[in-house]
Amino acid sequence: METLDVFLRTQIDLLQYAAFFAALVFFGVLERFWAVRRGTGARRQRWPANFGMTMLNIVVLGAIPVSGVLVADYALAQGFGLLNVLQIAALPAFLIGILLRSLLSWLIHWAMHKVPFLWRVHRVHHTDRFIDISTTVRFHPLEFLISTPIIVLSILTLGISPVALLFSELFDTVMAIFTHANVKLPRVVERMLGWVLVTPAIHRIHHSSWQPETDSNYGATLSVWDRL
């Protein structure tokens, strides 16, 4: 765990950019050949707006003075948080931390749909008329300003390890693009992956215009939380 921790700390920015753009290109190519919905989806109108919001959100996130990893380091050093108090070994703490971070994303996403004010912010993501890789980055900046304090407080309370957070950030980057990709997986692959991961077909239901379907499948990475 220590080796992985050092590697992710020193390379996380490069890895995130590499993972983001590699996934964007890879699934963008797949959309061309294995699309669920044919057509470009008015990319000339949608893509500048969607990717433009990415630049705005990068500025907003850069202005937030506290990061999850910084809080996790503080909790670890001070012995704060459930996992630190229980003194769980490094590997189990890493795995549990990834699960807890995934569950936290699920809970925040659920609240974004159930609380009227939060839904008014989050529905910007759902107003995209055509779901593809560009939908991944279509978020209102307020969503990050609202969710960050919740995430920070939860990390402090749960004692999620820094390495688990770094890994989760990298994993989430790739999964976010994957789940929004306009691609159709082979049925066998879809069925096997769907038991563990949120696939494009699973997440596409969440982007339905019919509210009972929109208010379902809140998972961002793991499908287990919705199944439970």
VEXSE-282880 format. One record per residue (C-alpha): x, y, z; residue in one letter. Coordinates in steps of 0.5 Angstrom, whole numbers, plus 2048, in hexadecimal, padded with zeros to 3 digits. Layout:
# residues N
{{X, Y, Z}, A} ...
END
This chain:
# residues 228
{{800, 800, 800}, M} {{806, 805, 802}, E} {{809, 804, 7FB}, T} {{802, 805, 7F7}, L} {{801, 80B, 7FC}, D} {{807, 80E, 7FA}, V} {{806, 80D, 7F3}, F} {{7FF, 810, 7F2}, L} {{801, 816, 7F6}, R} {{807, 818, 7F2}, T} {{803, 816, 7EB}, Q} {{7FC, 817, 7ED}, I} {{7FB, 81E, 7E8}, D} {{7FF, 81A, 7E2}, L} {{7FB, 814, 7E3}, L} {{7F4, 818, 7E4}, Q} {{7F5, 81C, 7DD}, Y} {{7F8, 816, 7DA}, A} {{7F2, 811, 7DC}, A} {{7ED, 817, 7DA}, F} {{7EF, 818, 7D3}, F} {{7F1, 811, 7D2}, A} {{7EA, 80F, 7D4}, A} {{7E7, 814, 7D0}, L} {{7EA, 812, 7CA}, V} {{7E9, 80B, 7CB}, F} {{7E2, 80B, 7CC}, F} {{7E1, 811, 7C7}, G} {{7E4, 80C, 7C2}, V} {{7DF, 806, 7C4}, L} {{7D9, 80B, 7C4}, E} {{7DB, 80C, 7BC}, R} {{7DA, 804, 7BB}, F} {{7D6, 801, 7C0}, W} {{7D1, 807, 7C2}, A} {{7CA, 805, 7C5}, V} {{7C7, 80C, 7C2}, R} {{7CA, 80D, 7BB}, R} {{7CB, 814, 7B9}, G} {{7D0, 81A, 7BC}, T} {{7CB, 81C, 7C1}, G} {{7CC, 824, 7BF}, A} {{7D3, 824, 7C1}, R} {{7D4, 82B, 7BE}, R} {{7CF, 82E, 7C3}, Q} {{7D0, 829, 7C9}, R} {{7D8, 828, 7C9}, W} {{7DA, 82F, 7CA}, P} {{7D5, 830, 7D0}, A} {{7D7, 829, 7D3}, N} {{7DE, 82A, 7D3}, F} {{7DE, 831, 7D4}, G} {{7DB, 82F, 7DB}, M} {{7E1, 82B, 7DC}, T} {{7E5, 831, 7DC}, M} {{7E1, 835, 7E1}, L} {{7E0, 82F, 7E6}, N} {{7E8, 82F, 7E6}, I} {{7E9, 836, 7E8}, V} {{7E3, 835, 7ED}, V} {{7E7, 82E, 7F0}, L} {{7ED, 832, 7F0}, G} {{7EB, 837, 7F4}, A} {{7E8, 833, 7FA}, I} {{7EE, 833, 7FF}, P} {{7ED, 82C, 802}, V} {{7EE, 825, 7FE}, S} {{7EB, 81E, 800}, G} {{7F2, 81C, 801}, V} {{7F5, 821, 805}, L} {{7EF, 820, 80A}, V} {{7F1, 818, 80A}, A} {{7F8, 81A, 80B}, D} {{7F6, 81E, 811}, Y} {{7F1, 819, 814}, A} {{7F6, 813, 813}, L} {{7FC, 817, 817}, A} {{7F7, 819, 81C}, Q} {{7F3, 812, 81D}, G} {{7EC, 815, 81B}, F} {{7E7, 811, 817}, G} {{7E4, 80B, 818}, L} {{7E9, 807, 814}, L} {{7EF, 80A, 818}, N} {{7EC, 809, 81F}, V} {{7EB, 802, 81D}, L} {{7F2, 801, 81B}, Q} {{7F0, 7FD, 815}, I} {{7F6, 7FA, 811}, A} {{7F8, 7FE, 80B}, A} {{7F6, 7F9, 805}, L} {{7EF, 7F8, 808}, P} {{7EE, 800, 80A}, A} {{7F0, 801, 803}, F} {{7EA, 7FC, 800}, L} {{7E5, 7FF, 805}, I} {{7E7, 806, 804}, G} {{7E6, 805, 7FC}, I} {{7DF, 802, 7FE}, L} {{7DD, 808, 803}, L} {{7DF, 80D, 7FE}, R} {{7DB, 80A, 7F8}, S} {{7D5, 809, 7FD}, L} {{7D6, 811, 7FF}, L} {{7D6, 812, 7F8}, S} {{7CF, 80E, 7F7}, W} {{7CC, 812, 7FD}, L} {{7CE, 819, 7FB}, I} {{7CB, 817, 7F4}, H} {{7C5, 814, 7F7}, W} {{7C4, 81B, 7FB}, A} {{7C5, 81F, 7F5}, M} {{7BF, 81C, 7F2}, H} {{7BA, 81C, 7F8}, K} {{7BC, 823, 7FB}, V} {{7B8, 828, 7F7}, P} {{7BE, 82D, 7F7}, F} {{7C3, 828, 7F6}, L} {{7BF, 826, 7F0}, W} {{7BF, 82D, 7ED}, R} {{7C6, 82D, 7ED}, V} {{7C7, 825, 7EB}, H} {{7C2, 825, 7E5}, R} {{7C7, 829, 7E1}, V} {{7CA, 823, 7E0}, H} {{7C4, 81F, 7DE}, H} {{7C2, 825, 7D9}, T} {{7C7, 822, 7D3}, D} {{7C2, 820, 7CD}, R} {{7C7, 81A, 7CB}, F} {{7CB, 816, 7D0}, I} {{7D3, 815, 7CE}, D} {{7DA, 816, 7D0}, I} {{7D9, 81E, 7D1}, S} {{7D3, 81D, 7D6}, T} {{7D8, 81A, 7DB}, T} {{7DA, 822, 7DC}, V} {{7D4, 825, 7DC}, R} {{7D3, 827, 7E3}, F} {{7D1, 82E, 7E6}, H} {{7D7, 831, 7EA}, P} {{7D2, 831, 7F0}, L} {{7D2, 82A, 7F1}, E} {{7D9, 829, 7F3}, F} {{7D9, 82F, 7F8}, L} {{7D3, 82C, 7FB}, I} {{7D6, 824, 7FB}, S} {{7DD, 826, 7FD}, T} {{7DC, 828, 804}, P} {{7D8, 822, 805}, I} {{7DD, 81D, 802}, I} {{7E2, 821, 806}, V} {{7DE, 820, 80D}, L} {{7DD, 819, 80B}, S} {{7E4, 817, 80A}, I} {{7E6, 81A, 811}, L} {{7E0, 816, 814}, T} {{7E2, 80F, 810}, L} {{7E9, 810, 810}, G} {{7EA, 80E, 809}, I} {{7F1, 80D, 807}, S} {{7F5, 812, 803}, P} {{7F7, 80C, 7FE}, V} {{7F0, 80A, 7FD}, A} {{7ED, 811, 7FC}, L} {{7F3, 812, 7F6}, L} {{7F1, 80B, 7F3}, F} {{7EA, 80D, 7F3}, S} {{7EB, 813, 7F0}, E} {{7EF, 810, 7EA}, L} {{7EA, 80A, 7EA}, F} {{7E4, 80F, 7EA}, D} {{7E7, 813, 7E4}, T} {{7E7, 80D, 7DF}, V} {{7E0, 80A, 7E2}, M} {{7DD, 811, 7E1}, A} {{7DE, 811, 7D9}, I} {{7DD, 80A, 7D9}, F} {{7D6, 80A, 7DC}, T} {{7D4, 810, 7D7}, H} {{7D7, 80D, 7D1}, A} {{7D2, 80C, 7CB}, N} {{7D4, 805, 7CA}, V} {{7D1, 7FE, 7CA}, K} {{7D4, 7F9, 7CE}, L} {{7D4, 7F1, 7CC}, P} {{7CE, 7EE, 7D0}, R} {{7D3, 7E9, 7D3}, V} {{7D8, 7EF, 7D5}, V} {{7D2, 7F3, 7D7}, E} {{7CF, 7EE, 7DC}, R} {{7D6, 7EC, 7DF}, M} {{7D8, 7F3, 7E0}, L} {{7D1, 7F6, 7E2}, G} {{7D1, 7F1, 7E9}, W} {{7D7, 7F6, 7EB}, V} {{7D8, 7FC, 7E7}, L} {{7D3, 801, 7E5}, V} {{7D3, 800, 7DD}, T} {{7D0, 805, 7D8}, P} {{7CA, 801, 7D7}, A} {{7C9, 801, 7DF}, I} {{7CA, 809, 7DF}, H} {{7C6, 80A, 7D9}, R} {{7C0, 809, 7DD}, I} {{7C2, 80E, 7E2}, H} {{7C2, 813, 7DC}, H} {{7BB, 811, 7DA}, S} {{7B6, 817, 7D9}, S} {{7B1, 813, 7DD}, W} {{7B2, 814, 7E4}, Q} {{7B1, 80D, 7E7}, P} {{7B7, 80B, 7E3}, E} {{7BB, 812, 7E5}, T} {{7BA, 811, 7EC}, D} {{7BD, 80A, 7EC}, S} {{7C4, 807, 7EA}, N} {{7C8, 80D, 7EE}, Y} {{7CF, 809, 7EE}, G} {{7D5, 80C, 7EB}, A} {{7DA, 807, 7EB}, T} {{7D7, 800, 7EF}, L} {{7D0, 7FE, 7EE}, S} {{7D0, 7FA, 7F4}, V} {{7CD, 800, 7F8}, W} {{7C7, 800, 7F3}, D} {{7C6, 7F9, 7F4}, R} {{7C6, 7F9, 7FB}, L} 
END
